[in-house]
Amino acid sequence: MKLFIRSVIAVLFLAAFTLPALAQSPKLAIKISSPSGKCFPLTLKNLQSTPLTATAAYLVVFDQTNCKKTCDSKIGINKALKPCEAYGFRICCSGSLPPKYIAYVKVFYSGGYNESFLVN
């Protein structure tokens, strides 16, 4: 019984020390730029050595003065990105932007998702 418990403890310690080495870095970089009108330009870049597919982008804009959501928009991208390839597009709000805002973007791709924000 002691041998079994000691073996289980050893396996747990081994797993605890190896899990940080398995942490993934983002495979897709997102750059959000200042809007022109009601549309935010976004640039995606594939950071891995294999192709990936960007499927959708989700934009939420919050008003900084009262922390309320003023815009909520989602678009389909469905763009295959080759290694180190960049792709630019725009995602727009239906209403007007507040004078001070926080824009939050989440982009879904074949390896998961990545997020970015812009503070004005």
N, C-alpha and C positions, 0 to 999 in steps of 0.2 A: 504494500500500500504506500509506504514512504517513497519507494522508487517511482511509482506512478504519479504521486503529487509533485515530487521534485521535477519529473519530466514535464509535467503540465506547466509548472512555474517557469521552467527554462524556455519552453516554447512561447509562453506569453511575453517574457522579457525579450526574446528574439523578435517577435512580431512588433512589439512596442518600439524597438530601436530601428527596425527597417521601414516602418510606415512613413516617417518623414522623408526618406529617400524616394518614396514612390509618389510624392506630391507632384502634381502636374503644373507646369507653368502655362500661361495662356498661349494658345496656338493661333489666335486671331487678334490683331491689334486694331483698335478703333480710335479714330480721330474725329471729334466733332468740332465744327467751326462755328463762328458767329453767324447768326441767321441773316439771310437777305429777304426781307419781308417777313413772311410767316414760315419759311422753309429753312431747315438746318442742313447744311452740306455735311455728309459723312464720308469718310474714307476708311476702307477696310484693307488690311494687309495680312496675307497668309505668312505666318512666321515659322512654319514647319517645312520639312523637306518632302512632304507628300501632299497631294491635292486635297482640298476640303471644299465643302459646299455650304455657303451661307444661305440659310433658308428664309429667315424673317428678321425684321427689325421692329422694335417697340420703343416709342418715344412718349415720355411723360414730362410735362412742364409744370413746375410749381411756382407760385407767386411767393417771393421772399418776404413780403410784408405780413402776410397772414397765413402762410404755409398751406394754402389751399391749391388743389390741382386745377389748373386752368386748361390743360390740353392733354389729350390721350389719343395716340395714333399708332397704328400698326400696319406695316406693309410687308408683302411677300417679296423676297429677293430672288431666291432660287438661282444663284450664280455660283458656278464652279470656279474656284480660284486655284491656279497652279502655284507651285512653290515660289515664294517671294513675290507673288503678283499682288498688285493693289487694284482696288475697285472703288469708284466714287459714285455716289447717288445722293438724292435729297429726300428728306422726309418732312412733311408739312403739317402744320396745325390748322384746324378748321377755324378757330377764332383768333383774335388778336393777342399778341404777347404782352404781358405786363412790363412796366419799366424795369423792374428788377426781378429776375427769374432764375430758376435752377432747372436746366434741361438734363434729364436722365435718359440714357439710351441703353437698351439691352439688345444684343444681336445674337440670334440663335444660329448655330452651325452644326455640322455633322459630328463634332467632338464635344458638344455641350453648348455653353453660351458664355459671352463676355459682356461686360458692362462698362460704361463710361459716363461722365457728366460734365456739364459746362455751367459755370456760375457767372452770371452777369451782375 
